[in-house]
Amino acid sequence: MSTIDEAIDEVRGCASRMGQSILRSWTYLDDATWQRAKEILTMENLWTLCLVFAGWLIATIVGGPVGIAINAILTVWGVIALWDIAGELFELGKEWALACYRARSEEDLDAAGQVFAKLLATGVLDLLQVLVLHRVFRSVRARLRDKIPVPSELAEAEQKARTQRERGKVSKTAEAALETAVDRAAAVIPADQSSSFPFLVTALFGVAGIGGGLYLLSRRSK
């Protein structure tokens, strides 16, 4: 395999880990941030961003023969033109990028996802929005679409992330509803313990019914 092929494989592999970590970050986002993030980071935008980040990281920080080859390739493809535009973003995301580059396990990717979630909470979404709307980014995205297509595993990871987030929302709803039901049941049990048994039975059946219904709902979302 030539150095050029090695360089492309290196960028592709690192970008894939970056993409998976970003998708895993969804678990740690509040609803408003997640809604905005998924609108900005469509699959093509996400993949292009990861390729640019991976190329920047390997060419400027990792270096070596592969780094030199990547720099040459990205110059020809016009990707290097984004480095000045995304300079602040690169600086803020350096810790996350390195975590993705070094990731070798599911746990590593989860940890990198948590780092990215913290980045989004600090206003990085505004920078990402400016970047993906830039004409140079759109031009680069069109070139990379044919050069290094979105890998199938990333599309699968996106679907998995959406499903897990929906399950989490159902689970939280179920917990809140059960807590409310228990509180209401406790409120209707009379202080006189001698007459509390019928009320207690009714309350417990009500809680069980709510719990069962929410459990079925969570199962249907799988």
Backbone as a ProteinNet text record, in pm:
[ID]
protein_1_A
[PRIMARY]
MSTIDEAIDEVRGCASRMGQSILRSWTYLDDATWQRAKEILTMENLWTLCLVFAGWLIATIVGGPVGIAINAILTVWGVIALWDIAGELFELGKEWALACYRARSEEDLDAAGQVFAKLLATGVLDLLQVLVLHRVFRSVRARLRDKIPVPSELAEAEQKARTQRERGKVSKTAEAALETAVDRAAAVIPADQSSSFPFLVTALFGVAGIGGGLYLLSRRSK
[TERTIARY]
84.5	0	88.1	54.8	133.9	105.4	192.7	173.5	44	7.6	-117.8	-236.8	-235.8	-345.5	-350.5	-233.8	-226.4	-282.7	-250.9	-297.7	-450	-507.5	-653.3	-719.6	-662.9	-717.7	-709.1	-597.6	-577.5	-682.5	-705	-805	-944.1	-974.3	-1106.5	-1132.7	-1035.2	-1052.6	-1070.3	-987.3	-997.7	-1130.2	-1170.7	-1296.9	-1415.9	-1408.5	-1516.2	-1529.6	-1416.4	-1420.8	-1475.1	-1436.7	-1488.6	-1640.5	-1686.3	-1830.1	-1907.3	-1856.4	-1924.1	-1925.6	-1817.5	-1814.4	-1915.1	-1928.5	-2026.7	-2167.7	-2196.7	-2329.5	-2354.7	-2252.8	-2266.3	-2287.5	-2241.6	-2258.8	-2405.4	-2490.9	-2633.1	-2695.6	-2645.8	-2699.7	-2686	-2584.7	-2552.2	-2604.2	-2681.7	-2729.9	-2872.4	-2904.4	-3043.7	-3119.7	-3251.7	-3333.9	-3308.3	-3297.2	-3279	-3146.7	-3039.7	-2909.1	-2907.7	-2971	-2974.6	-3050.8	-3165.1	-3244.1	-3163.5	-3092.6	-3013.2	-2893.8	-2829.3	-2711.7	-2746.2	-2858	-2891.8	-2935.8	-2984.4	-3019.3	-2893.7	-2793.6	-2668.6	-2583.3	-2572.5	-2485.5	-2565	-2613.1	-2670.9	-2560.6	-2595.6	-2495.8	-2381	-2413	-2306.5	-2220.8	-2285.9	-2210.3	-2122.9	-2179.8	-2105.8	-1981.1	-1998.5	-1887.2	-1780.2	-1823.3	-1726.9	-1648.9	-1718.8	-1652.9	-1548.8	-1585.1	-1493.2	-1371.5	-1390.8	-1278.5	-1182.4	-1238.8	-1155.6	-1078.5	-1147.4	-1082	-973.5	-1005.4	-907.6	-785.4	-808.6	-697.7	-611	-676.3	-600.8	-517.8	-579	-510.5	-386.6	-404.4	-294.6	-185.4	-225.1	-127	-47.5	-111.9	-44.8	8.3	-51.7	-11	59.4	0.4	61.3	184.2	171.4	285.8	339.6	470	531.4	500.9	548.3	523.8	376.1	295	150.8	92.1	137	89.1	121.6	242.8	283.6	197	171.6	87.7	-54.7	-107.6	-242.9	-248.9	-149.4	-145.2	-148.3	-72.9	-69.4	-205.1	-265.9	-396.5	-502.2	-507.3	-610.3	-589.7	-465	-437.7	-495.9	-474.7	-527.8	-680.6	-741.3	-887.6	-950.2	-868	-920.1	-961.1	-940.8	-984.1	-902.4	-776	-687.1	-732.8	-815	-867.3	-957	-1009.9	-1097.5	-1020.5	-891.7	-816	-810.1	-798.8	-799.8	-938.2	-1039.9	-1177.9	-1214.7	-1167.9	-1205.7	-1099.1	-1008.7	-898.2	-942.8	-1041.8	-1089.6	-1154.6	-1227.9	-1293.5	-1190.2	-1084.2	-977.4	-913.6	-889.7	-824	-912.5	-1041.3	-1133.7	-1152.4	-1146.5	-1174.2	-1052.4	-936.2	-812.5	-817.5	-865.7	-872.4	-962.9	-1078.1	-1170.9	-1109.8	-1046.7	-987.1	-880.6	-796.4	-692.4	-754.2	-860.8	-928.3	-983.5	-1035.5	-1088.4	-975.9	-867.2	-753.6	-697.8	-696.3	-639.5	-741.6	-867.5	-973	-952.8	-962.3	-946.9	-1057.7	-1155.7	-1262.1	-1392.5	-1502.7	-1632.6	-1627.9	-1559.8	-1549.2	-1475.3	-1372	-1296.7	-1386	-1467.7	-1557.1	-1663.6	-1712.6	-1809.5	-1746.9	-1622.6	-1552.4	-1532.5	-1495.5	-1479.7	-1613.3	-1721	-1854.3	-1890.7	-1852.8	-1878.6	-1801.1	-1677.9	-1597.5	-1665.7	-1717.3	-1782.7	-1911.3	-1984.7	-2107.4	-2076.7	-1966.4	-1925.2	-1890	-1827.6	-1795.4	-1921.7	-2022.7	-2147.4	-2214	-2195.2	-2256	-2185.6	-2068.8	-1992.1	-2005.6	-2097.6	-2119.9	-2056.3	-1998.6	-1934.1	-2034.9	-2161.3	-2263.4	-2271.2	-2250.2	-2253.1	-2141.1	-2022.5	-1909.8	-1935.7	-1993.6	-2024.1	-2124.4	-2223	-2323.4	-2261.3	-2175.5	-2106.3	-2022.4	-1954.1	-1866.2	-1944.1	-2050.4	-2120.8	-2196.7	-2224.3	-2292.9	-2195.4	-2066.9	-1966.4	-1955.7	-1936.9	-1930.9	-1814.5	-1700.2	-1586.1	-1619.7	-1689.6	-1728.6	-1821.7	-1916.7	-2009.8	-1936	-1837.7	-1758.8	-1677.8	-1615	-1536.3	-1625.6	-1742.5	-1836.3	-1872.2	-1893.3	-1926.8	-1811	-1687.1	-1571.3	-1555.2	-1566.5	-1543.1	-1652.8	-1769.6	-1880.2	-1841.1	-1763.8	-1718.7	-1586	-1498	-1364.5	-1370.2	-1439.1	-1449.8	-1595.4	-1679.7	-1822.1	-1846.5	-1964.7	-2004.7	-2006.2	-1935.3	-1933.1	-2066.9	-2101.7	-2231	-2240.5	-2127.4	-2133.6	-2171.3	-2144.5	-2180.2	-2330.5	-2389.9	-2535.4	-2604.2	-2549.4	-2605.1	-2590.1	-2476.4	-2452.9	-2549.6	-2584.1	-2680	-2817.1	-2861.8	-2991.1	-2992.2	-2883.2	-2872.2	-2877.9	-2810.6	-2809.8	-2949.3	-3022.1	-3159.3	-3247.1	-3234	-3315.1	-3285.1	-3157.4	-3119.2	-3170.1	-3166.1	-3215.3	-3365.6	-3439.7	-3584.6	-3617.5	-3542.3	-3563.8	-3538.8	-3435.2	-3405.1	-3517.2	-3579.9	-3691.1	-3811	-3838.4	-3949.5	-3924.2	-3798.5	-3763.1	-3781.5	-3738.5	-3752.7	-3899.9	-3980.3	-4123.5	-4188.5	-4147.1	-4202.3	-4168.4	-4045.6	-4003.6	-4081.8	-4098.8	-4171.1	-4317	-4377.7	-4518.2	-4538.3	-4446.3	-4457	-4440.5	-4347.8	-4328.9	-4455.7	-4517.4	-4640.7	-4752.2	-4761.4	-4865.6	-4849.1	-4725.9	-4699.6	-4735.6	-4700	-4732.1	-4882.5	-4954.8	-5100.5	-5162.5	-5105.5	-5157.5	-5138.9	-5023.2	-4995.7	-5089.3	-5125.3	-5210.4	-5352.7	-5401.6	-5541.2	-5554.9	-5443.5	-5452.2	-5487.1	-5596.8	-5639.4	-5543.6	-5543.8	-5456.3	-5496.5	-5625.7	-5675	-5633.6	-5533.2	-5478.6	-5580	-5679.9	-5777.7	-5863.2	-5876.1	-5961.3	-5879.5	-5747.1	-5660.8	-5646.3	-5674.6	-5643.4	-5711	-5842.4	-5905.4	-5843.9	-5816.2	-5756.3	-5616.2	-5542.7	-5406.1	-5403.8	-5495.5	-5502.5	-5534	-5633	-5671.3	-5554.5	-5485.5	-5372.1	-5261.8	-5231.9	-5124.9	-5159.8	-5285.5	-5326.6	-5315.6	-5345.5	-5332.6	-5189	-5096.3	-4954.1	-4905.5	-4949.1	-4908	-4958.4	-5082.3	-5137.7	-5060.4	-5024.3	-4946.2	-4809.1	-4747.6	-4615.3	-4618.5	-4722.8	-4732.7	-4752.3	-4837.2	-4860.9	-4737.4	-4661.9	-4539.3	-4432.4	-4431.6	-4335.3	-4364.2	-4493.9	-4530.5	-4492.9	-4512	-4476.3	-4327.9	-4247.2	-4101.7	-4060.4	-4128.8	-4095.8	-4125.9	-4235.7	-4272.5	-4173.2	-4103.5	-4006.8	-3877.8	-3858.6	-3734.4	-3737.2
-119.6	0	124.7	221.4	344.4	435.1	533.4	629.8	707.4	734.8	805.5	723.4	594.8	506.9	498.2	487.7	482.9	611.8	724.1	852.9	861.4	819.2	823.6	730.4	610.1	515.9	571.6	640.3	698.9	806.8	891.9	997.6	937.4	839.6	776.9	711.4	639.6	570.9	667.8	771.5	871.1	946.3	982.5	1053.9	968.5	837.6	748.6	747.1	741.9	744.5	877.5	984.5	1115.6	1121.2	1070.8	1071.8	991.1	873.6	790.7	857.3	926.2	994.3	1109.3	1181	1290.1	1235.2	1124.8	1064.7	1014.3	963.6	919	1036.2	1154.3	1272	1308.4	1263.7	1297	1254.3	1143.9	1092.9	1194.8	1279.4	1371.6	1513	1535.1	1669.2	1691.1	1814.8	1848	1854.6	1855.3	1846.8	1962.2	2083.9	2200.5	2192.2	2154.4	2144.2	2031.7	1919.1	1805.6	1840.8	1906.9	1943.8	2032.6	2127.6	2217.4	2145.3	2059.6	1986.8	1898.4	1825.8	1734.5	1809.6	1935.1	2016.5	2067.5	2104.8	2155.5	2041.3	1934.5	1822.7	1712.6	1744.3	1639.2	1537.5	1423.4	1318.9	1366.2	1437.1	1485.3	1592.2	1683.3	1785.9	1722.5	1626	1557	1488.9	1415.4	1340.9	1435.4	1542.3	1638.7	1703.2	1742.5	1802.2	1707.3	1579.2	1481.1	1458.6	1455.8	1440.8	1559.8	1679.7	1799.8	1797.9	1761.6	1754.7	1647.6	1532	1422.4	1461.3	1524.1	1567.6	1670.6	1767.7	1870.7	1808	1717.3	1656.6	1578.6	1491.9	1405.4	1484.1	1583.3	1660.2	1756.7	1815	1920.3	1875.2	1772.6	1730.4	1595.4	1498.6	1365.2	1368.1	1427.2	1445.4	1316.4	1313.2	1197.1	1190.4	1085.5	1069.7	1071.2	1004.1	1002	1141.8	1214.7	1350.5	1440.3	1425.3	1503.6	1468.2	1338.1	1292.8	1345.9	1343.6	1394.5	1543.7	1617	1760.9	1785.6	1705.2	1720.4	1687.7	1578	1536.9	1643	1691.3	1787.7	1921.8	1952.8	2074.5	2062.4	1947.1	1923.4	1926.4	1870.4	1864.7	1996	2089.6	2218.4	2221	2110.2	2100.7	2192.6	2209.6	2289.5	2434.8	2477.3	2613.8	2638.2	2530.4	2543.4	2564.2	2537.1	2539.9	2679.3	2781.2	2917.4	2955	2912.3	2944.1	2876.9	2753.2	2673.8	2676	2772.2	2775.7	2773.7	2857	2861.9	2730.1	2672.9	2545	2435.4	2433.6	2334.8	2348.8	2472.7	2497.2	2448.7	2478.4	2436.7	2285.1	2221.8	2079.2	1989.1	2043.4	1965.3	1844.7	1866	1756	1644	1683.2	1583.6	1509.8	1584.9	1523.7	1420.8	1454.2	1361	1238.3	1259.2	1145.9	1049.5	1104.3	1019.9	946.5	1016.9	955.9	837.8	850.1	746.2	640	659.9	567.6	428.8	326.9	189	97.8	154.3	72.3	151.4	81.4	146.2	248.4	213.2	303.2	431.3	417.4	535.1	628.1	570	649.8	719.5	650.2	711.8	830.2	811.9	919.9	1039.9	1012.8	1121.1	1190	1111.6	1168.7	1264.4	1230.5	1319.3	1449.9	1440.9	1561.6	1650.8	1589.2	1667.8	1730.9	1659	1713.9	1838.9	1836.4	1954.5	2070.7	2038.4	2142.3	2211.1	2131.3	2187.5	2276.9	2244.8	2323.7	2457.2	2475.2	2599.4	2695	2669.9	2760.7	2720.6	2600.9	2555.3	2539.1	2516.9	2501.2	2625	2742.7	2865.3	2864.2	2820	2810.8	2704.7	2592.6	2486.4	2534.4	2609.9	2659.2	2753.2	2842.6	2933.7	2854.5	2750.5	2671.5	2597.6	2525.8	2442.6	2526.4	2651.7	2738.7	2813.2	2802.9	2874	2812.5	2896.2	2847.5	2750.6	2774.2	2684.5	2546.1	2542.3	2414	2339	2410.1	2345	2290.6	2365.3	2320.2	2196.1	2197.6	2082.9	1961.1	1984.3	1874.2	1803.4	1878.9	1820.2	1735.9	1782.8	1706.7	1576.8	1588	1471.1	1366	1407.9	1313.8	1199.2	1230.5	1127.5	1065.6	1146.7	1096.7	997.4	1035.6	949.7	951.6	864.4	864.7	835.3	873.1	844.3	693.3	642.3	496.9	446.9	325.2	269.3	257.8	232.6	216.2	345.4	459.9	587	610.8	573.9	584.9	493.5	374.8	282.7	338.3	402.1	460.7	575.7	651.2	761.1	705.9	601.7	542.4	487.2	424.3	369.6	481.6	593.4	706.1	765.7	777.5	828.1	735.9	604.9	507.1	510.6	515.8	518.2	644	755.5	879.3	871.9	816.5	802.3	708.1	600.3	508.2	578.4	660.8	734.2	827.6	892.7	982.3	905.7	787.3	704.9	660.7	621.5	575.4	686.9	809.1	920.8	953.3	944.5	970.7	868	743.1	635.7	657.5	693.7	716.6	831.7	939.7	1055.7	1021.9	945.3	908.3	817.4	723.6	633.1	708.3	803.5	882.9	961.6	1018.4	1093.6	1003.1	881.9	788.2	745.9	721.1	681	794.3	917.3	1032.3	1048	1030.6	1044.1	932.5	811.9	698.5	722	775.1	803.3	909.6	1004.7	1115	1070.1	963.7	921.5	817.5	764.1	666.8	740.5	708.5	780.5	759.7	856.5	848	734.8	702.6	593.7	460.5	394.1	271.6	158.2	161.3	51.5	47.9	163.7	166.6	186.6	169.1	202.9	90.5	-32.7	-144.9	-135.6	-110.9	-103	6.7	121.2	230.5	193.4	125.9	87.1	-8.8	-106	-203.1	-132.5	-41.7	31.6	114.5	181.2	264.3	181.9	67.3	-16.7	-70.7	-107.9	-155	-42.9	80.6	193.4	214.9	209.6	224.5	114.6	-9.9	-122.6	-107.3	-55.8	-37.5	64.9	176.3	279.9	226.4	154.3	98.6	2.2	-83.5	-180	-113	-8.3	62.2	130.1	193.2	259.8	161.6	44.4	-58.6	-104.1	-125.2	-165.4	-58.5	69.6	178.9	179.6	156.4	155.6	38.7	-74.6	-190.6	-163.8	-90.5	-61.8	31.3	112.1	205.5	138.9	12.2	-58.6	-106.1
0	0	0	-86	-94.7	24.2	40.4	149.5	131.7	6.8	-21.1	26.6	-6.8	36.8	188.9	249.7	396.2	457	394.2	444.4	439.1	326.9	312.3	412.9	430.9	528.5	670.3	698.8	832.1	859.4	761.2	776	789.5	704.4	707.9	843.7	895.1	1023.1	1138.4	1141.8	1247.9	1238.3	1117	1097.5	1141.3	1115.7	1157.8	1310.3	1380.1	1526.9	1577.3	1509.9	1547.6	1529.7	1416	1389.7	1492.2	1526.9	1626.1	1763.1	1797.8	1927.7	1931.5	1820	1814.1	1831.2	1766	1778	1919.8	1983.8	2122.7	2217.4	2177.3	2262.6	2279.5	2187	2194.4	2326.4	2381.7	2507.9	2619.8	2611.5	2721.2	2698.6	2592.4	2560.1	2609	2645.8	2674.8	2542.8	2550.7	2430.1	2333	2385.8	2297.6	2221.9	2291.9	2227.3	2126.1	2159.4	2067.5	1939.8	1955.4	1838	1744.2	1801.3	1718.8	1656.5	1736	1686.6	1567.9	1575	1465.7	1339.6	1356.3	1239.3	1169.7	1248.8	1191.5	1136.5	1214.7	1176.6	1107.4	988.1	905.2	876.2	823	803	713.2	605.1	516.6	584.4	658.3	731.1	838.8	908.1	1014.3	958.4	850.2	792	737.1	670	617.5	730.8	836	952	1011.1	1023.5	1081.5	992.5	861.5	769.8	780.5	790.1	802.3	934.1	1041.9	1172.9	1174.3	1117.5	1115.1	1032.3	916.9	832.7	902.5	967.3	1041	1152.1	1227.9	1342.2	1298	1199	1157.4	1085.1	1004.6	928.1	1016.2	1118.8	1195.6	1330.8	1389	1523.2	1521	1452.1	1446.3	1357.5	1238.2	1148.5	1088.7	1059.2	996.5	848.7	780.1	635.6	599.4	682.7	655.2	668.4	769	788.2	670.6	616.5	499.2	378.4	362.1	249.9	263.1	385.5	408	374.8	417	388.2	238	163.1	17	-44.8	1.6	-52.5	-25.6	98.4	135.8	66.5	32.7	-43.7	-184.1	-246.4	-380.6	-380.1	-277.3	-268.7	-222	-182.1	-137.1	8.1	79.8	218.9	308.2	273.9	357.9	366.6	271.2	273.7	394.3	452.3	568.4	697.7	697.6	822.4	883.4	800.1	852.3	903.5	830.9	869.2	1000.7	1018.9	1136.6	1246.2	1239.5	1335.5	1480.6	1515.8	1654.2	1693.2	1600.2	1626.2	1651	1572.1	1591.1	1728.7	1767.8	1896.4	2011.7	2004.5	2109.5	2112.5	1993.8	1984.9	1988.5	2021.4	2016.1	2110.7	2233.3	2330.7	2279.8	2225.2	2171.4	2052.3	1962.1	1842.7	1880.2	1976	2021.2	2087.7	2163.9	2229.1	2124.9	2015.2	1907.3	1834.7	1809.7	1740.2	1818.5	1950.8	2035.9	2076.7	2045.8	2089.9	2030.4	2115	2070.6	2124.1	2191.7	2249.5	2253.6	2281.9	2295.7	2409.2	2516.9	2632.2	2594.3	2511.9	2466.6	2384.1	2298	2214.4	2299.2	2401.6	2493	2565.1	2610.8	2680.5	2588.2	2462.7	2365.3	2339	2338.8	2320.9	2432.8	2554.6	2668.1	2654	2603.3	2581	2477	2370.2	2265.2	2317.8	2401.5	2459.4	2541.3	2614.6	2691.9	2599.1	2485.5	2387.5	2337.1	2305.5	2254.2	2357.3	2483.9	2591.3	2612.8	2549.3	2568.6	2450.8	2360.2	2248.7	2118.1	2110.7	1987.3	1873.1	1907.2	1802.5	1713.3	1771.2	1690.2	1586	1627.9	1534.7	1427.7	1469.5	1373.2	1268.8	1312.6	1218.5	1116.1	1162.2	1070.4	970.3	1019.8	933.7	825.7	863.8	765.6	663.2	696.3	600.6	509.3	539.3	459.8	319.9	220.8	82.1	60.7	129.6	114.2	169.9	283.2	340.7	245.6	187.7	94.7	-27.2	-73.7	-188.2	-153.5	-35.3	10.4	31.1	86.6	110.5	-19.5	-125.1	-254.9	-308.5	-289.4	-337.6	-258.6	-127.1	-42	-56	-101.1	-117.2	-209.9	-312.6	-407.1	-366.3	-307.3	-271	-154.9	-48.2	70.7	117.3	62.6	96.6	244.7	290.2	428	449	549.4	572.6	627.1	591.8	633.5	784.9	852.6	997.8	1069	1003.3	1065.3	1057.4	944.5	932.1	1032.7	1053	1151.8	1293	1320.2	1451.9	1478.7	1372.5	1389.8	1429	1361.1	1393.1	1535.2	1573.7	1709.6	1813.4	1785.1	1878.5	1894.1	1783.1	1789.4	1873	1848.8	1921.8	2071.1	2105.7	2246.8	2315.4	2244.4	2305.1	2328.8	2232.3	2249.1	2364.5	2376.8	2488.3	2621	2623.9	2745.8	2785	2684.6	2712.8	2766.7	2709.1	2757.3	2900.2	2928.4	3062.2	3165.2	3131.2	3223.4	3245.3	3138.8	3151.1	3242.4	3226.4	3309.7	3456.9	3484.7	3622.9	3685.3	3609.2	3661.4	3688.6	3596.1	3612.6	3732.8	3752.4	3866.5	3997.9	4001	4122.4	4155	4050.5	4069.7	4121.1	4062.2	4103.1	4247.9	4288	4427.4	4521.8	4486.4	4571	4586.1	4474.2	4480.8	4562.4	4547.3	4624.2	4772.9	4809.2	4950.3	5002.8	4915.7	4959.6	4990.6	4922.1	4942.8	5052	5105.2	5213.6	5341.9	5404	5524.7	5640.4	5731.8	5848.1	5940.8	5942.4	6027.7	5967	6022	5964.4	5960.9	6052.2	6056	5931.1	5862.4	5742.3	5615.7	5625.3	5511.2	5410.2	5446	5357.6	5221.4	5213.5	5079.4	4993.2	5057	4980.7	4933.2	5018	4984.2	4866.4	4868.6	4758.7	4628.3	4632.8	4512	4458.1	4549.9	4509	4446.5	4506	4453.3	4315.5	4295.3	4162.8	4060.2	4103.1	4011.3	3970.3	4065.1	4035.6	3942.9	3972	3888	3745.7	3732.5	3598.1	3518.4	3583.1	3514.8	3476	3569.2	3541.5	3425.2	3421.1	3312.4	3178.1	3176.9	3051.4	2999.3	3089.1	3046.6	3003.9	3066.3	3025.4	2882.4	2851.6	2715.9	2615.4	2655.3	2567.1	2537.1	2640.3	2620.8	2533.8	2545.6	2462.3	2315.6	2288.1	2149.3	2082.7	2162.2	2103.6	2064.3	2100.3	2067	1922.9
[MASK]
++++++++++++++++++++++++++++++++++++++++++++++++++++++++++++++++++++++++++++++++++++++++++++++++++++++++++++++++++++++++++++++++++++++++++++++++++++++++++++++++++++++++++++++++++++++++++++++++++++++++++++++++++++++++++++++

